[in-house]
Amino acid sequence: MNKWIKTNPVVDTFFDNHQEIWPLVLASLERRNNKDAIAPLKDPVWNERYFGLENVSIFKEASESTKRDVLWKTTLSILAEASFIEQLGLTFNAKMILLADNLEERMLYSLFAADEAQHLFWVSSHMPDPGSQDTQKPFFRLLSSIIEDGSKASLTCLIQVLLEGWGINHYLSIAQDCQNDRLKTYLQKILKDESLHHGSGLMLWNQLSLNAQEEEFTIEMLARLFEMVQTGPQMIVTNIEQSFGHLSFSQKATVFEELKCEEQSNNRIALLKSLLVQNHPNKLLSKLDERGIFRAYSAAECARYHV
C-alpha cells in the first residue's frame, strides 16, 4: 500500500470531542505500566539560567511575580511544543504503517506509534490545559505539511533522520535542567525511545534514496526549517512581551542581543547541519548552502522577524 489517504486532521482537538473513547485509551495505557496519577504542573520547572534570561536587563529589573510569569509561560510553551510533536509522531507513524513495504516495517512503525501515544500521555498530563495549545504556529504548520505531503523517503529523511536526531538533543537538554523529578523521569524515558526511533531511521534511510521530485520537496522543507532556526529564540521573546506588554523594535532587538540569539542559532544550525552532513549527499547540502540558510540572523534581524 503506497498511497496515503487523508481522513482526519494531522493534529486533532485535544481530547475535547472524544470523551467516550478516553477510558479505553487509559485502560490501554495502564497495561503499559501507567497506573500512577500525574498531577498537572503548578510552577515553572526550568529556571532563568536555562533560558538565558539572567542576561536580559528587562527581566532582571522585573518584579518577582513578573519573572515567575515569564518562566511559567515558557514552561508551558515547552510542554505544548513537546505535546504537539508527539501528536505529529502519532500521525507520522500511522502514515508510515500505510507506506511500509513489508510486515516488519509495519510492525516497527506500529510499535513506534504506541511509544508516541505513551509520550503524549506523559507530557500532556503535566499540562494544566492541554487543549489550549496553538496549533497554528509556523513551526507546527511546517511539520504538519511535511507529514501530510511527504513521501516515504522524504519523511524518513526529514522526520526520522533529521528531526528525531535534533529531538534527542532537545529532550536531553530539557531533561537535564528540569526541576520536577517526575517530569524529569518521563523526559528521560522519552529520550531513550527517541534514540531508538532515530537509530532505526538511520538504518532505513541507508536503504532509500530521493528521486528528483522528493529532493526538491526535501530541500524546500529544510530551507523553511532552517529559516525558523535562523530567527533565534522567538518563543522566549513572545513570552516576555506577553508578560511585560508591547515591546518596541529597539527593545526586542536588545532582548535578542542579551539572549545571545546568534550564538544560540549557530549552535542549533551546527547540530542540524551535522545530521545532514552525516546522512545526506553533498549535492543536497550545496543547494541548501546556496540559499544562505546556514547563517544565524543578527539580533536586529530576529527582532524584525518577530510578530
NORRA-V158524 format. One record per residue. SS is DSSP state (H for helix, E for strand, L for the rest). Layout:
ss=(SS:SS)
This chain:
ss=(L:L:L:L:L:L:L:L:L:L:L:L:L:L:L:L:L:L:H:H:H:H:H:H:H:H:H:H:H:H:L:L:L:L:L:L:L:L:L:L:L:L:L:L:L:L:L:H:H:H:H:L:H:H:H:L:H:H:H:H:L:L:L:H:H:H:H:H:H:H:H:H:H:H:H:H:H:H:H:H:H:H:H:H:H:H:H:H:H:H:H:H:H:H:H:H:H:H:H:L:L:L:H:H:H:H:H:H:H:H:H:H:H:H:H:H:H:H:H:H:H:H:H:H:H:L:L:L:L:H:H:H:L:L:L:L:L:H:H:H:H:H:H:H:H:H:H:H:H:L:L:H:H:H:H:H:H:H:H:H:H:H:H:H:H:H:H:H:H:H:H:H:H:H:H:H:H:L:L:L:H:H:H:H:H:H:H:H:H:H:H:H:H:H:H:H:H:H:H:H:H:H:H:H:H:L:L:L:L:L:L:H:H:H:H:H:H:H:H:H:H:H:H:H:H:H:H:H:H:H:L:L:L:H:H:H:H:H:H:H:H:H:H:H:L:L:L:L:H:H:H:H:H:H:H:H:H:H:L:L:H:H:H:H:H:H:H:H:H:H:H:H:H:H:H:H:H:H:H:L:L:H:H:H:H:H:H:H:H:H:L:L:L:L:L:L:L:L:H:H:H:H:H:H:H:L:L)
